[in-house]
Amino acid sequence: MSLALALTTSAWAMNNYDVSKMSAEEAYQHGKLLRSQFKNSEAKTYLQYAADNGYPNGAYLYAMESMGNQTNPRAVENAIVYLTNAAELGSRPALRYLYRQGEWLSEAKRLKYQTQYYNSLIELGAQSPGVAYLCLSDYFYAEDKELSAYYLSKAIEFELPSAHMISAQRLESEEGSFFFASDRVAQVEQHYLQAAELGYIPAIKKYITILEQKGKYKEALTWREKALTQGDITSLVSLGAIYSGSSVRYGFVEQDLAKAKAYFELYLDNAGQDSLSDIYKQTEYNHKNIIDKITVDKEHQVERIKDGLSNVDFFYNYDFLWSIN
């Protein structure tokens, strides 16, 4: 069940966020979204509920969120308990984490989790072969580069954007043979572009960086708008700055205070302050500056711009824990 689909369930359609009235999966999906919007403290309530009610990846995500508090030994111990529970419930990312990074476990236990993880990938192949190939590529990467490359090529055949992204990253790290360095660069950029064209936010951001390094800011602006329509929450801030006229690199863009205000407001409406709090405070400051400058007639444009983005299901930050396989 996708997050977009989960958001259409009755619990959310009625704006009912009472966790006790949610299923474990609904709580997980809602907690996952809150976390991606920098509302980490609130997210943990829903993720813990999902974990305590037997949802494997809910236990994993709650554990990883708790694991971040390295200054609190009790929090880390609690995270390990939930991480272990997640693995016992069959969470693939939990199994992967424990066999690779579970230094506190015995070798026998880590080997057990490794075997379970590998077997889960074989089972995954029957339902999602592309994802299974990608995970197998990662599984064999350290010990058998050739086999790993084969599985990655199979994943690319399924047009998985993450597979294109990983291929680009491996090429950047000097893997593969090219007679000319320019051929390697071209292949890297092509993989990033293919992943970006599939709407993959991490690839879009990387491709924007590539374009900006080449001085292609007009093309980069188009991709920044593309990232926004994909729901990238940080694009609300960067585009707000560009249209407010405060970006030196994008000085060619005509100032549009209505757009800037709309984007800043959408960020403030959707983002929390548990992560990237400095960005939130700066956005508040920028928003207040625009309020002092914008005219009444522009306010109608602000609302139209926000309404025009109503087809974006949700704004979120795509990080390594967003797409759990």
Rosetta silent file (secondary structure, phi, psi, omega in degrees, C-alpha in Angstrom):
SEQUENCE: MSLALALTTSAWAMNNYDVSKMSAEEAYQHGKLLRSQFKNSEAKTYLQYAADNGYPNGAYLYAMESMGNQTNPRAVENAIVYLTNAAELGSRPALRYLYRQGEWLSEAKRLKYQTQYYNSLIELGAQSPGVAYLCLSDYFYAEDKELSAYYLSKAIEFELPSAHMISAQRLESEEGSFFFASDRVAQVEQHYLQAAELGYIPAIKKYITILEQKGKYKEALTWREKALTQGDITSLVSLGAIYSGSSVRYGFVEQDLAKAKAYFELYLDNAGQDSLSDIYKQTEYNHKNIIDKITVDKEHQVERIKDGLSNVDFFYNYDFLWSIN
SCORE:     score description
SCORE:     0.000 S_00000001
   1 L     0.000  121.247 -177.867    0.000    0.000    0.000 S_00000001
   2 L   -76.092  161.275  178.592    1.560    3.292   -1.120 S_00000001
   3 H   -65.332  -38.133  178.883    1.643    6.365    1.052 S_00000001
   4 H   -60.317  -41.103  178.460   -0.439    8.250   -1.484 S_00000001
   5 H   -68.246  -40.210 -179.209   -3.087    5.546   -1.276 S_00000001
   6 H   -60.266  -34.022 -178.207   -2.863    5.478    2.488 S_00000001
   7 L   -69.180  -12.771  178.900   -3.632    9.186    2.618 S_00000001
   8 L   -94.206   -1.342 -179.016   -6.986    8.513    0.991 S_00000001
   9 L   -68.217  161.274 -174.291   -8.134    6.136    3.686 S_00000001
  10 H   -59.669  -32.404 -177.870  -11.045    7.125    5.869 S_00000001
  11 H   -58.635  -39.771 -178.450   -8.852    7.864    8.870 S_00000001
  12 H   -90.146  -33.251  178.932   -7.228   10.759    7.056 S_00000001
  13 H   -58.172  -30.474  179.407  -10.138   11.738    4.869 S_00000001
  14 L   -93.818    8.012 -176.831  -11.969   12.568    8.096 S_00000001
  15 L    55.122   34.864 -179.584   -8.878   14.318    9.499 S_00000001
  16 L   -99.783  102.953 -177.278   -8.912   11.776   12.269 S_00000001
  17 L  -104.040   20.084  176.474   -5.347   11.436   13.514 S_00000001
  18 L   -69.752  109.379 -173.076   -6.231    9.545   16.690 S_00000001
  19 H   -60.303  -30.824 -177.920   -3.573    6.855   16.566 S_00000001
  20 H   -68.147  -16.643  179.671   -5.674    4.440   18.616 S_00000001
  21 H   -98.419    3.479 -178.813   -8.262    4.401   15.813 S_00000001
  22 L   -96.912  155.460  168.180   -5.716    3.599   13.103 S_00000001
  23 L   -76.506  166.758  179.107   -4.551    0.289   11.783 S_00000001
  24 H   -61.150  -39.476 -179.299   -0.865   -0.464   12.233 S_00000001
  25 H   -68.769  -41.287  177.643   -0.218    0.254    8.550 S_00000001
  26 H   -60.778  -42.777  179.147   -2.093    3.566    8.637 S_00000001
  27 H   -63.237  -40.466  178.227   -0.090    4.626   11.686 S_00000001
  28 H   -62.576  -48.926 -177.919    3.133    3.655    9.926 S_00000001
  29 H   -61.991  -40.872 -179.901    2.282    5.573    6.758 S_00000001
  30 H   -69.329  -41.983  178.100    1.267    8.653    8.717 S_00000001
  31 H   -64.592  -38.614  177.586    4.337    8.479   10.942 S_00000001
  32 H   -61.033  -43.816  179.139    6.564    8.032    7.913 S_00000001
  33 H   -65.802  -44.839  179.355    5.109   11.164    6.321 S_00000001
  34 H   -58.353  -43.679  179.063    5.443   13.211    9.511 S_00000001
  35 H   -60.546  -40.542 -178.624    9.077   12.208    9.804 S_00000001
  36 H   -71.983  -11.488  176.700    9.722   13.262    6.195 S_00000001
  37 L  -104.162   17.614  176.693    8.223   16.655    7.034 S_00000001
  38 L    66.916   28.233  175.775   10.664   17.189    9.918 S_00000001
  39 L  -109.721   58.920 -169.414    8.038   16.449   12.568 S_00000001
  40 H   -62.996  -42.188 -178.212   10.138   13.708   14.119 S_00000001
  41 H   -62.966  -45.129  178.762    8.782   13.838   17.675 S_00000001
  42 H   -66.574  -37.798 -178.493    5.182   13.564   16.519 S_00000001
  43 H   -60.538  -37.484 -175.112    6.121   10.862   14.020 S_00000001
  44 H   -62.623  -30.522  178.085    7.540    8.608   16.713 S_00000001
  45 H   -60.721  -45.362 -177.925    4.127    8.292   18.396 S_00000001
  46 H   -73.894  -39.258 -179.787    2.639    6.783   15.236 S_00000001
  47 H   -67.134  -38.653  178.054    5.698    4.702   14.387 S_00000001
  48 H   -66.373  -39.297  177.518    5.833    3.207   17.873 S_00000001
  49 H   -61.092  -45.061  178.482    2.139    2.373   17.673 S_00000001
  50 H   -61.614  -41.462  179.984    2.729    0.637   14.335 S_00000001
  51 H   -64.414  -46.421 -177.614    5.708   -1.198   15.822 S_00000001
  52 H   -69.175  -15.483  177.903    3.860   -2.291   18.948 S_00000001
  53 L  -106.768   24.205  168.254    1.051   -3.593   16.770 S_00000001
  54 L    82.297   18.764  178.770    3.275   -5.842   14.723 S_00000001
  55 L   -91.619  111.164 -170.176    4.048   -3.757   11.625 S_00000001
  56 H   -53.523  -54.030 -177.054    7.636   -4.761   10.659 S_00000001
  57 H   -73.095  -18.545  171.449    8.823   -1.631    8.902 S_00000001
  58 H   -65.804  -41.835  177.665    7.102    0.488   11.537 S_00000001
  59 H   -65.829  -38.936  179.384    9.379   -1.138   14.105 S_00000001
  60 H   -65.028  -48.890 -176.793   12.387   -0.573   11.840 S_00000001
  61 H   -67.321  -37.029  176.062   11.672    3.098   11.193 S_00000001
  62 H   -63.979  -40.799  178.611   10.911    3.744   14.865 S_00000001
  63 H   -63.200  -44.284 -178.370   14.192    2.047   15.781 S_00000001
  64 H   -67.141  -36.045  177.384   16.182    4.101   13.291 S_00000001
  65 H   -66.625  -38.956  179.119   14.551    7.297   14.501 S_00000001
  66 H   -74.198  -31.555 -178.489   15.410    6.382   18.098 S_00000001
  67 H   -62.831  -24.907 -178.399   18.924    5.265   17.142 S_00000001
  68 L   -65.751  -18.077 -178.791   19.762    8.827   16.166 S_00000001
  69 L   -89.296   71.488 -174.620   19.830    9.848   19.836 S_00000001
  70 L   -69.900  -16.686 -179.157   23.349    8.566   20.480 S_00000001
  71 L   -79.592  -10.603 -178.608   23.750   10.736   23.581 S_00000001
  72 L  -114.610  100.284 -177.566   21.069    8.740   25.391 S_00000001
  73 H   -56.230  -37.487 -179.537   22.198    5.136   26.077 S_00000001
  74 H   -64.997  -38.451  178.741   18.687    4.098   27.097 S_00000001
  75 H   -64.537  -39.858  178.750   17.277    5.374   23.808 S_00000001
  76 H   -65.775  -42.930  177.969   19.888    3.398   21.888 S_00000001
  77 H   -61.039  -41.260  178.784   19.116    0.248   23.893 S_00000001
  78 H   -64.634  -39.426  179.117   15.420    0.734   23.192 S_00000001
  79 H   -62.691  -40.072  179.813   16.177    1.203   19.496 S_00000001
  80 H   -63.845  -38.323  177.439   18.091   -2.080   19.424 S_00000001
  81 H   -61.160  -47.089 -178.804   15.102   -3.882   20.955 S_00000001
  82 H   -69.365  -34.031  177.845   12.778   -2.509   18.275 S_00000001
  83 H   -64.434  -42.105  177.612   15.328   -3.194   15.548 S_00000001
  84 H   -65.242  -42.682  177.287   15.530   -6.809   16.657 S_00000001
  85 H   -60.127  -41.575  179.824   11.740   -7.048   16.809 S_00000001
  86 H   -60.733  -42.804  179.432   11.547   -5.623   13.296 S_00000001
  87 H   -64.923  -43.249  179.690   13.944   -8.281   12.040 S_00000001
  88 H   -64.897  -26.561  177.409   12.033  -11.060   13.781 S_00000001
  89 L   -83.558   -5.848  175.717    8.856   -9.740   12.138 S_00000001
  90 L   100.068   14.223  178.545   10.550  -10.007    8.743 S_00000001
  91 L   -68.175  118.275 -179.797   11.547   -6.409    7.982 S_00000001
  92 H   -60.956  -47.842 -179.909   14.121   -6.600    5.186 S_00000001
  93 H   -62.515  -31.188  177.568   15.883   -3.332    6.046 S_00000001
  94 H   -68.932  -42.678  177.150   16.128   -4.431    9.693 S_00000001
  95 H   -60.414  -43.320  179.472   17.650   -7.767    8.686 S_00000001
  96 H   -62.585  -45.374 -178.939   20.104   -5.954    6.437 S_00000001
  97 H   -61.755  -45.388 -174.816   21.089   -3.500    9.158 S_00000001
  98 H   -68.478  -40.474 -178.456   21.630   -6.169   11.788 S_00000001
  99 H   -74.395  -23.893 -179.613   23.760   -8.512    9.727 S_00000001
 100 H   -93.805  -35.768 -171.580   25.916   -5.648    8.478 S_00000001
 101 H  -124.282    4.731 -178.468   26.093   -3.304   11.453 S_00000001
 102 L   -82.881   67.948 -176.823   24.972   -5.327   14.480 S_00000001
 103 L   -61.184  -23.504 -178.600   28.370   -5.413   16.168 S_00000001
 104 L   -77.813   -9.276 -178.108   26.725   -6.252   19.487 S_00000001
 105 L   -90.645  157.890  173.962   25.402   -9.547   18.076 S_00000001
 106 L   -71.120  158.661  178.244   27.201  -12.874   17.942 S_00000001
 107 H   -60.711  -37.442 -179.811   28.589  -13.995   14.578 S_00000001
 108 H   -63.218  -40.386  179.973   26.057  -16.822   14.545 S_00000001
 109 H   -67.776  -41.574 -179.844   23.178  -14.376   15.010 S_00000001
 110 H   -66.345  -37.254  177.554   24.446  -12.067   12.305 S_00000001
 111 H   -65.893  -37.827  176.896   24.827  -14.994    9.929 S_00000001
 112 H   -60.684  -46.099  179.734   21.266  -16.043   10.714 S_00000001
 113 H   -66.505  -36.242  178.463   19.981  -12.577    9.837 S_00000001
 114 H   -63.088  -43.831  178.684   22.088  -12.510    6.681 S_00000001
 115 H   -63.552  -42.433  178.846   20.599  -15.799    5.532 S_00000001
 116 H   -64.139  -38.717  179.586   17.089  -14.596    6.294 S_00000001
 117 H   -64.133  -48.037 -179.931   17.746  -11.384    4.403 S_00000001
 118 H   -59.710  -45.209  179.377   19.032  -13.213    1.334 S_00000001
 119 H   -61.617  -35.647  179.346   16.066  -15.604    1.378 S_00000001
 120 H   -66.207  -31.496  177.941   13.689  -12.647    1.638 S_00000001
 121 H   -69.301  -37.587  177.520   15.208  -11.194   -1.552 S_00000001
 122 H   -64.338  -41.736  177.468   14.565  -14.429   -3.417 S_00000001
 123 H   -65.896  -37.834  179.390   10.947  -14.326   -2.246 S_00000001
 124 H   -61.506  -30.883 -178.193   10.724  -10.661   -3.221 S_00000001
 125 H   -58.891  -27.416  179.859   11.681  -11.599   -6.763 S_00000001
 126 H   -72.570  -26.285 -177.081    8.309  -13.231   -7.309 S_00000001
 127 H  -104.585  -42.677 -177.190    6.462   -9.966   -6.571 S_00000001
 128 L  -134.937   76.973 -174.254    8.902   -7.175   -7.424 S_00000001
 129 H   -60.129  -37.256  179.856   11.713   -8.581   -9.559 S_00000001
 130 H   -61.997  -45.841  178.779   13.236   -5.190  -10.336 S_00000001
 131 H   -65.455  -39.513  179.226   13.541   -4.271   -6.674 S_00000001
 132 H   -62.304  -43.492  177.328   14.856   -7.748   -5.878 S_00000001
 133 H   -59.843  -42.043 -178.884   17.578   -7.394   -8.532 S_00000001
 134 H   -63.883  -42.925  179.148   18.560   -4.026   -7.083 S_00000001
 135 H   -67.443  -36.003  177.467   18.777   -5.423   -3.557 S_00000001
 136 H   -67.653  -35.167  176.378   20.785   -8.413   -4.786 S_00000001
 137 H   -61.222  -43.011  177.127   23.185   -6.028   -6.490 S_00000001
 138 H   -66.398  -39.821 -176.870   23.713   -4.323   -3.159 S_00000001
 139 H   -60.636  -42.187 -175.476   23.984   -7.677   -1.362 S_00000001
 140 H   -92.946   -0.372 -170.870   26.865   -8.915   -3.554 S_00000001
 141 L   -58.829  -42.557 -174.994   28.568   -5.553   -4.026 S_00000001
 142 L   -71.212  -32.872 -171.718   31.306   -5.971   -1.431 S_00000001
 143 L  -108.037  -19.696 -177.596   32.356   -9.497   -2.379 S_00000001
 144 L  -148.160   87.251 -176.275   31.541   -9.938   -6.068 S_00000001
 145 H   -61.395  -36.782 -178.107   31.550   -6.750   -8.140 S_00000001
 146 H   -66.279  -46.292  178.640   30.858   -8.591  -11.395 S_00000001
 147 H   -65.460  -39.310  178.143   27.768  -10.355  -10.081 S_00000001
 148 H   -60.632  -43.236  179.468   26.628   -7.129   -8.448 S_00000001
 149 H   -63.822  -36.625  178.059   26.966   -5.287  -11.768 S_00000001
 150 H   -62.597  -48.288 -179.678   24.920   -8.005  -13.483 S_00000001
 151 H   -64.369  -34.964  177.817   22.057   -7.661  -11.015 S_00000001
 152 H   -65.286  -41.098  178.524   22.199   -3.871  -11.328 S_00000001
 153 H   -62.996  -35.395  177.518   21.906   -4.128  -15.107 S_00000001
 154 H   -68.236  -38.922  178.298   18.839   -6.346  -14.658 S_00000001
 155 H   -64.688  -37.824  179.293   17.291   -3.796  -12.279 S_00000001
 156 H   -63.305  -32.826  178.133   17.898   -1.046  -14.844 S_00000001
 157 H   -60.099  -25.213  178.352   15.921   -3.082  -17.385 S_00000001
 158 L   -88.476    7.504  178.612   12.898   -2.531  -15.148 S_00000001
 159 L    55.705   40.805  173.978   13.478    1.240  -15.385 S_00000001
 160 L   -77.682  120.893 -179.933   13.904    1.633  -11.649 S_00000001
 161 H   -59.804  -36.686  179.301   15.069    5.203  -11.078 S_00000001
 162 H   -64.940  -28.853  177.769   17.054    4.148   -8.015 S_00000001
 163 H   -69.632  -42.379  175.719   18.921    1.634  -10.196 S_00000001
 164 H   -61.058  -40.745 -178.835   19.931    4.402  -12.612 S_00000001
 165 H   -63.094  -46.581 -179.394   20.991    6.504   -9.634 S_00000001
 166 H   -65.561  -39.036  177.708   23.184    3.774   -8.173 S_00000001
 167 H   -60.361  -42.990  178.493   24.723    3.075  -11.567 S_00000001
 168 H   -62.670  -42.959 -179.062   25.654    6.750  -11.881 S_00000001
 169 H   -64.770  -38.482  179.157   27.155    6.787   -8.385 S_00000001
 170 H   -68.986  -39.065  177.119   29.255    3.694   -9.089 S_00000001
 171 H   -64.346  -37.318  178.192   30.528    5.164  -12.335 S_00000001
 172 H   -63.628  -29.554 -179.637   31.446    8.336  -10.476 S_00000001
 173 L   -86.801   19.525  174.021   33.557    6.262   -8.096 S_00000001
 174 L    76.158   20.302  173.932   35.668    5.153  -11.085 S_00000001
 175 L   -81.071  151.236  179.864   34.010    1.780  -11.647 S_00000001
 176 L    85.095  156.772 -177.046   33.874    0.513  -15.218 S_00000001
 177 L  -108.552  129.502  177.586   36.335    1.035  -18.096 S_00000001
 178 L  -136.326  134.907  179.509   36.203    4.028  -20.429 S_00000001
 179 L   -68.957  -41.042  178.452   38.784    5.028  -23.023 S_00000001
 180 L  -112.898  137.327  178.052   37.911    8.696  -22.619 S_00000001
 181 H   -61.138  -30.934 -179.588   37.059   10.331  -19.304 S_00000001
 182 H   -64.672  -30.429  177.966   34.415   12.343  -21.133 S_00000001
 183 H   -67.284  -38.314  177.577   32.581    9.095  -21.970 S_00000001
 184 H   -63.288  -46.913 -179.476   32.365    8.255  -18.266 S_00000001
 185 H   -59.443  -42.429 -179.702   31.012   11.712  -17.466 S_00000001
 186 H   -63.062  -41.018  179.269   28.434   11.396  -20.246 S_00000001
 187 H   -66.253  -41.374  177.944   27.268    8.018  -18.934 S_00000001
 188 H   -58.796  -50.237 -177.904   27.008    9.355  -15.393 S_00000001
 189 H   -64.232  -35.860  179.605   24.922   12.304  -16.503 S_00000001
 190 H   -65.112  -41.687  178.921   22.720   10.107  -18.668 S_00000001
 191 H   -65.796  -42.192  177.523   21.872    7.806  -15.761 S_00000001
 192 H   -62.542  -42.158 -179.894   21.070   10.762  -13.514 S_00000001
 193 H   -63.355  -43.516 -179.771   18.912   12.270  -16.247 S_00000001
 194 H   -62.163  -41.510  177.759   17.016    9.015  -16.812 S_00000001
 195 H   -66.970  -38.448  179.155   16.300    8.699  -13.095 S_00000001
 196 H   -65.492  -40.326  179.870   15.278   12.354  -12.935 S_00000001
 197 H   -65.645  -21.695  176.444   12.912   11.958  -15.889 S_00000001
 198 L   -85.390    4.624  176.155   11.220    9.163  -13.944 S_00000001
 199 L    84.453   16.311 -176.875   10.437   11.686  -11.193 S_00000001
 200 L   -80.937  110.531 -172.242   13.032   10.419   -8.705 S_00000001
 201 H   -57.030  -46.484  178.941   13.662   13.355   -6.383 S_00000001
 202 H   -57.496  -37.580  179.241   17.257   12.473   -5.351 S_00000001
 203 H   -71.663  -38.010  177.274   18.229   12.223   -9.024 S_00000001
 204 H   -59.571  -44.845  179.896   16.458   15.471   -9.888 S_00000001
 205 H   -63.747  -41.428  178.336   18.459   17.251   -7.190 S_00000001
 206 H   -64.503  -41.375 -178.705   21.708   15.714   -8.411 S_00000001
 207 H   -67.372  -34.666  175.018   20.925   16.662  -11.998 S_00000001
 208 H   -60.196  -43.957  178.552   20.185   20.225  -10.898 S_00000001
 209 H   -60.406  -42.380  178.985   23.645   20.343   -9.325 S_00000001
 210 H   -61.455  -45.640 -179.710   25.208   19.095  -12.576 S_00000001
 211 H   -63.966  -41.453 -179.703   23.383   21.749  -14.605 S_00000001
 212 H   -66.152  -36.934  177.421   24.357   24.503  -12.182 S_00000001
 213 H   -63.607  -26.496  177.946   28.007   23.435  -12.317 S_00000001
 214 L   -90.648   -0.997 -179.155   27.796   23.904  -16.078 S_00000001
 215 L    78.682   14.619 -178.722   26.174   27.304  -15.663 S_00000001
 216 L   -91.958   67.148 -172.595   22.903   26.085  -17.180 S_00000001
 217 H   -72.713  -30.222  178.699   20.699   27.873  -14.667 S_00000001
 218 H   -66.265  -42.448  177.339   17.658   28.282  -16.908 S_00000001
 219 H   -67.997  -37.625  178.913   17.512   24.532  -17.448 S_00000001
 220 H   -63.391  -36.517  178.840   18.186   23.962  -13.742 S_00000001
 221 H   -62.575  -40.142  177.617   15.233   26.198  -12.881 S_00000001
 222 H   -59.698  -40.947  179.760   12.954   23.987  -14.970 S_00000001
 223 H   -73.052  -30.066  175.155   14.134   20.967  -12.999 S_00000001
 224 H   -64.107  -40.049  176.635   13.664   22.795   -9.700 S_00000001
 225 H   -66.112  -35.248  177.445   10.030   23.322  -10.682 S_00000001
 226 H   -63.993  -43.122  178.365    9.840   19.632  -11.599 S_00000001
 227 H   -60.344  -37.691  179.426   11.106   18.656   -8.146 S_00000001
 228 H   -62.889  -44.879 -179.171    8.403   20.843   -6.636 S_00000001
 229 H   -68.937  -17.848  174.861    5.637   19.093   -8.571 S_00000001
 230 L   -84.537   -5.233  176.248    7.037   15.768   -7.314 S_00000001
 231 L    98.889   11.494 -179.079    6.468   16.988   -3.751 S_00000001
 232 E   -68.201  114.801 -173.248   10.011   17.914   -2.728 S_00000001
 233 H   -69.550  -31.391 -178.866    9.510   20.053    0.365 S_00000001
 234 H   -72.405  -21.476  177.231   12.937   21.714    0.210 S_00000001
 235 H   -67.861  -25.075  176.044   12.175   23.027   -3.283 S_00000001
 236 H   -61.440  -37.765 -179.366    9.526   25.250   -1.722 S_00000001
 237 H   -73.809  -48.960 -176.332   12.320   27.072    0.109 S_00000001
 238 H   -65.704  -41.377  178.607   14.804   27.283   -2.767 S_00000001
 239 H   -70.592  -34.184  175.710   12.195   28.417   -5.305 S_00000001
 240 H   -59.841  -42.184  178.827   10.773   30.884   -2.805 S_00000001
 241 H   -65.838  -41.171 -179.533   14.227   32.421   -2.498 S_00000001
 242 H   -63.069  -47.437 -176.500   14.678   32.510   -6.277 S_00000001
 243 H   -77.380  -15.051  175.122   11.342   34.227   -6.961 S_00000001
 244 H   -80.170  -12.547  178.626   11.813   36.651   -4.087 S_00000001
 245 L    91.233   11.566 -175.840   14.878   37.950   -5.895 S_00000001
 246 L   -97.406    2.563  179.676   17.387   36.965   -3.207 S_00000001
 247 L   -98.288  119.567 -179.927   19.298   34.372   -5.260 S_00000001
 248 L   -67.558  -44.760 -176.534   22.442   35.704   -6.942 S_00000001
 249 L   -64.494  -29.803 -179.667   22.866   32.682   -9.221 S_00000001
 250 L  -107.322   34.783 -178.764   19.292   32.982  -10.436 S_00000001
 251 L   -63.083  -17.783  179.239   19.369   36.746  -10.752 S_00000001
 252 L   -74.196  -15.141 -177.673   17.996   36.454  -14.300 S_00000001
 253 L   -78.534  127.679  179.709   14.632   35.273  -12.917 S_00000001
 254 L   -64.891  134.565 -178.950   12.059   38.041  -12.772 S_00000001
 255 L   -60.593  134.131  178.762   10.927   38.733   -9.224 S_00000001
 256 L  -139.048   90.506 -175.231    7.525   37.223   -8.459 S_00000001
 257 H   -66.073  -28.562  177.778    6.531   37.967   -4.874 S_00000001
 258 H   -65.342  -44.825  177.400    3.244   36.092   -5.219 S_00000001
 259 H   -63.558  -45.995 -178.060    5.084   32.891   -6.105 S_00000001
 260 H   -59.197  -45.790 -178.696    7.667   33.447   -3.396 S_00000001
 261 H   -64.798  -42.130  179.892    5.018   34.029   -0.744 S_00000001
 262 H   -61.461  -44.497 -178.401    2.979   31.010   -1.867 S_00000001
 263 H   -67.575  -42.485  178.438    6.016   28.720   -1.736 S_00000001
 264 H   -63.079  -40.530 -179.525    7.179   30.011    1.643 S_00000001
 265 H   -66.530  -39.477  178.570    3.679   29.596    3.084 S_00000001
 266 H   -63.796  -36.823  177.421    3.383   26.050    1.786 S_00000001
 267 H   -65.853  -48.871 -178.348    6.684   25.220    3.453 S_00000001
 268 H   -64.182  -29.960  179.228    5.659   26.761    6.771 S_00000001
 269 H   -74.504  -27.806 -172.595    2.289   24.984    6.569 S_00000001
 270 H  -107.731  -25.552 -173.979    3.836   21.566    5.951 S_00000001
 271 L   -93.096  148.676  171.821    7.239   21.511    7.637 S_00000001
 272 L  -100.259 -170.972 -176.756    8.099   20.993   11.278 S_00000001
 273 L  -123.094   11.565 -179.503   11.152   22.199   13.159 S_00000001
 274 L   -72.312  -24.962  172.839   12.558   18.993   14.639 S_00000001
 275 L  -130.667  152.380  179.177   15.050   18.874   11.760 S_00000001
 276 L    52.422   42.260 -177.785   16.454   21.756    9.689 S_00000001
 277 H   -62.982  -31.078  179.053   15.099   24.243   12.219 S_00000001
 278 H   -63.781  -38.139  178.902   17.416   26.971   10.873 S_00000001
 279 H   -66.757  -39.877  178.716   15.790   26.673    7.461 S_00000001
 280 H   -61.149  -46.457 -178.120   12.339   26.964    9.027 S_00000001
 281 H   -65.487  -38.929  177.834   13.337   30.121   10.915 S_00000001
 282 H   -65.961  -37.541  178.401   14.935   31.661    7.816 S_00000001
 283 H   -66.355  -39.937  174.811   11.788   30.884    5.817 S_00000001
 284 H   -58.138  -44.836 -179.793    9.690   32.584    8.487 S_00000001
 285 H   -63.124  -45.933  179.294   11.931   35.640    8.230 S_00000001
 286 H   -63.023  -38.740  179.870   11.760   35.683    4.416 S_00000001
 287 H   -64.452  -43.051  179.298    8.001   35.268    4.528 S_00000001
 288 H   -63.571  -37.024  178.083    7.588   38.230    6.884 S_00000001
 289 H   -63.348  -38.283 -179.423    9.707   40.398    4.582 S_00000001
 290 H   -70.710  -37.164  178.707    7.453   39.589    1.640 S_00000001
 291 H   -55.810  -36.888 -179.225    4.301   40.364    3.619 S_00000001
 292 L   -72.441  -17.691 -174.726    5.602   43.909    4.030 S_00000001
 293 L  -105.803  -26.579 -170.567    6.136   44.263    0.277 S_00000001
 294 L   -78.685  144.092 -179.125    3.263   42.457   -1.373 S_00000001
 295 L   -90.393  163.184 -176.684    0.153   44.306   -2.515 S_00000001
 296 H   -60.858  -41.271 -177.861   -3.427   43.270   -1.824 S_00000001
 297 H   -65.021  -26.549  178.513   -4.134   42.316   -5.428 S_00000001
 298 H   -71.734  -23.210 -179.127   -1.158   39.938   -5.353 S_00000001
 299 H   -60.651  -35.647  177.732   -2.743   38.003   -2.487 S_00000001
 300 H   -64.265  -36.517  177.690   -5.304   36.540   -4.900 S_00000001
 301 H   -66.309  -38.269  178.449   -2.421   35.286   -7.033 S_00000001
 302 H   -56.080  -48.050 -178.523   -0.849   33.682   -3.976 S_00000001
 303 H   -65.989  -36.618  178.573   -3.969   31.602   -3.371 S_00000001
 304 H   -65.760  -38.928  178.710   -4.213   30.636   -7.052 S_00000001
 305 H   -64.872  -43.049  178.555   -0.610   29.444   -7.030 S_00000001
 306 H   -65.448  -40.239  177.380   -1.214   27.360   -3.919 S_00000001
 307 H   -63.397  -34.410  179.879   -4.403   25.946   -5.429 S_00000001
 308 H   -66.155  -18.453  178.186   -2.407   25.064   -8.548 S_00000001
 309 L  -101.388   10.952 -178.395   -0.229   22.804   -6.413 S_00000001
 310 L   -68.569  -15.991  177.724   -3.179   21.063   -4.783 S_00000001
 311 L   -79.343   -8.736  173.169   -2.579   18.067   -7.056 S_00000001
 312 L   -76.628  117.559 -173.245    0.667   17.404   -5.180 S_00000001
 313 L   -58.486  -42.363 -179.896   -0.394   14.693   -2.720 S_00000001
 314 L  -166.166  153.639  174.824    2.041   15.819   -0.021 S_00000001
 315 L   -99.809  135.384 -174.821    5.324   17.674    0.413 S_00000001
 316 E  -156.763  165.548  176.597    8.128   15.662    1.945 S_00000001
 317 L  -103.678  118.999 -178.894   11.884   15.210    2.166 S_00000001
 318 L   -85.085  105.071  175.041   13.142   12.139    0.316 S_00000001
 319 L  -118.992 -174.007 -172.690   16.009   10.675    2.352 S_00000001
 320 L   -65.544  -17.222  179.148   17.515    7.189    2.611 S_00000001
 321 L   -95.333   -3.014 -178.672   14.747    6.010    4.953 S_00000001
 322 L   -70.368  -47.857 -177.518   11.895    7.134    2.718 S_00000001
 323 L  -101.018   97.620 -176.610   12.082    4.260    0.267 S_00000001
 324 L   -97.195  121.091  178.878   12.357    1.109    2.361 S_00000001
 325 L  -116.217    0.000    0.000   12.939   -2.140    0.452 S_00000001
